[in-house]
Amino acid sequence: MRRALRGGLVAALVAGVVTVTACGSDPGGGPPDPVVDLGALDVGGYRTEPKDYAPKDHRSVARIFEAERLGAMVPVPSELDARLRFNRGGDIHAFLEPDVTHPSPMYTWLKKDGFAQDAAGFVAGFASSGRSESDERISFALSVSVLLFESEQQAAAAGTALAARGWQAEASKVVALSSARHPRAVVSWQPEAQVLTSWYATGKFVIVATADSRENRTLKISDQDLLSTLADNGTAAVAERVRSFEPTPPDQLDTVPLDPEGLLRISLPRPEGDEFRMLPGVYEPTAFVHLSEDADKARKRLEEFGVDRVSVNGSWLYRTRDAAAAEGMLAEESAGKFRVAVSPPAGLSNAKCTKYRGPEESTYPFYCYVRFGRYMAMSWGLQLPDVQQRISAQYTLLARNK
């Protein structure tokens, strides 16, 4: 989990002693839940009563969730090209307009001004982004963003307009290219920057693929074929996958259920002012793996423990196969050579807390984990007492769920 940027808009969108014993919360069997005095837990100011998820701006949140649902169809970088072994898990993935949520990674290179004018009918987008090496200075990289529109006509018009607006900061030379694999794509190449972008409209989607080589830029070596191949492979893989995506009809975004399985009801809300890139929501495993820097490892772990949904909010809440799987996942997630055990919250001895002591400078120092029934939850932060309060509050939400 990397530290994240501020996302103020998303924050705007979104007593007594109770003793809990083993209560059959896991129909599949497994270890019983321990006896915990919920009233004795220090939960700070965090919410501890389950509450139906009912945001004020239903449509905007529905669009965010549509983006996350679209993410289940988008390949991770190593599927786009086997050489892209390192997923950029800290980059924003689900996105709306650039001035509403954190923009897509494509705006590292491309202009974001005028998006509303260029992209009439835009619903939501999702991006996949990865590089060839852990050190970006010696890497080549690819980001593929897929933008969903209300109609095919709007997607075609937006693809043309976005391509015409072009680069954020143009180099002295910009070359128009063509793609033999995607003849309708608009392709633009900056030799000096060693960056190539392709805009491709297909059905209700615009696929924007941007490939770059920082290593070649530093060495002043040009390899247009490499970047063209990356962009073509990424475009083809995403276009193939999204064909089977069934968008929510635009006129239903105001009323579509936002929490049909009740996971957000029992998820710790993210407090206003928290820093994050990952938009809140409930992810299918195939979308959630994008949020990890090692997507292959994350996929294997989710499969191992039978995770079918992950709620991302003030904590990460994994719904596993059963209680035994949740216990196993807790043990795996809380272990590692760079993790040192620290004190769990008072009164919640079944929780595990760790401090990270490793080479990653942008990683949060403190993490806490707990299981209840088939759920395993993780909280994180800069100060251990706060992280302990968060995991205690998340446990209480799960224990009080009826």
FENZIQUI-V173436 format. One record per backbone hydrogen bond with DSSP energy under -1.0 kcal/mol. NH is the residue of the N-H (numbers start at 1). CO is the residue of the C=O. E is the energy in kcal/mol with one decimal. If there is no record, write none. Layout:
[[NH	CO	E] [NH	CO	E]]
This chain:
[[3	362	-3.0] [11	7	-1.2] [12	8	-1.3] [13	9	-1.3] [14	10	-1.8] [20	36	-2.2] [29	26	-2.0] [36	20	-1.9] [38	18	-2.5] [38	36	-1.2] [40	37	-1.4] [41	38	-1.3] [46	43	-2.1] [51	265	-1.6] [58	56	-1.2] [61	57	-1.9] [62	58	-2.6] [63	59	-2.1] [64	60	-2.0] [65	61	-2.6] [66	62	-1.9] [67	63	-2.0] [68	64	-2.0] [69	65	-2.3] [70	66	-2.3] [71	67	-1.5] [72	69	-1.1] [73	70	-2.1] [79	76	-1.7] [80	76	-1.4] [81	77	-2.3] [84	81	-2.2] [85	83	-1.8] [86	131	-2.4] [87	293	-1.4] [88	129	-3.0] [89	87	-1.8] [91	88	-1.8] [95	125	-2.4] [100	97	-2.0] [101	97	-2.2] [107	104	-2.0] [108	105	-2.0] [109	106	-1.4] [110	106	-2.0] [111	166	-2.5] [115	112	-1.2] [118	114	-2.3] [119	115	-2.9] [122	119	-1.7] [123	148	-3.2] [125	95	-2.3] [126	146	-1.8] [128	144	-2.6] [130	142	-2.4] [131	86	-2.5] [132	140	-2.2] [138	135	-1.8] [139	136	-1.4] [141	212	-3.1] [142	130	-2.5] [143	210	-2.3] [144	128	-3.1] [145	208	-2.7] [146	126	-2.8] [147	206	-2.7] [148	124	-3.0] [149	204	-2.7] [150	121	-2.0] [155	151	-1.8] [156	152	-2.4] [157	153	-2.2] [158	154	-2.4] [159	155	-2.5] [160	156	-1.7] [161	157	-2.3] [162	158	-3.2] [163	159	-1.8] [164	160	-1.9] [165	161	-1.9] [166	162	-1.8] [168	109	-3.4] [175	189	-3.1] [177	187	-2.4] [185	182	-2.1] [186	199	-2.5] [188	197	-2.7] [189	175	-2.4] [190	195	-3.0] [194	190	-1.4] [195	190	-1.6] [196	211	-2.8] [197	188	-2.6] [198	209	-2.5] [199	186	-2.6] [200	207	-2.1] [202	205	-2.6] [205	202	-2.0] [206	147	-2.0] [207	200	-3.3] [208	145	-3.1] [209	198	-2.2] [210	143	-2.8] [211	196	-2.9] [212	141	-2.0] [213	194	-1.8] [214	139	-1.0] [215	139	-1.5] [217	213	-1.9] [218	214	-2.4] [219	215	-2.4] [221	216	-2.6] [227	223	-1.5] [228	224	-2.6] [229	225	-2.5] [230	226	-2.2] [231	227	-2.5] [232	228	-2.7] [233	229	-2.8] [234	230	-2.6] [235	231	-2.5] [236	232	-2.5] [237	233	-2.4] [238	234	-2.2] [239	235	-2.6] [240	236	-2.0] [241	237	-1.7] [242	238	-2.6] [244	241	-1.3] [245	242	-1.5] [252	249	-2.5] [253	250	-1.2] [255	252	-1.3] [256	252	-2.1] [262	259	-1.5] [274	271	-2.1] [276	5	-2.2] [281	312	-1.9] [283	310	-3.1] [287	284	-1.5] [288	284	-2.6] [289	285	-1.9] [290	287	-1.4] [291	288	-2.2] [292	289	-1.5] [298	294	-2.3] [299	295	-2.6] [300	296	-2.2] [301	297	-2.1] [302	298	-2.4] [303	299	-2.4] [304	300	-2.5] [305	301	-1.8] [306	303	-1.1] [307	302	-2.5] [308	319	-2.0] [310	283	-2.0] [311	317	-2.8] [312	281	-3.3] [313	315	-2.2] [314	268	-2.9] [316	378	-2.5] [317	311	-2.6] [318	376	-3.3] [319	309	-2.4] [320	374	-2.8] [321	305	-2.2] [326	322	-2.2] [327	323	-2.4] [328	324	-2.2] [329	325	-2.6] [330	326	-2.2] [331	327	-1.9] [332	328	-2.1] [333	329	-3.0] [334	330	-2.0] [335	332	-1.1] [339	336	-1.7] [340	355	-2.5] [342	353	-2.4] [348	345	-2.0] [351	348	-1.9] [352	369	-2.4] [354	367	-2.9] [355	340	-2.6] [356	365	-3.1] [357	338	-3.5] [364	1	-1.1] [366	381	-1.9] [367	354	-2.1] [368	379	-2.1] [369	352	-3.0] [370	377	-1.8] [372	375	-2.3] [375	372	-2.4] [376	318	-2.2] [377	370	-2.9] [378	316	-2.3] [379	368	-2.6] [381	366	-1.7] [387	383	-2.0] [388	384	-2.7] [389	385	-2.1] [390	386	-2.3] [391	387	-2.2] [392	388	-1.9] [393	389	-2.5] [394	390	-2.5] [395	391	-2.2] [396	392	-2.1] [397	393	-2.3] [398	394	-1.9] [399	395	-2.7] [400	396	-2.1]]
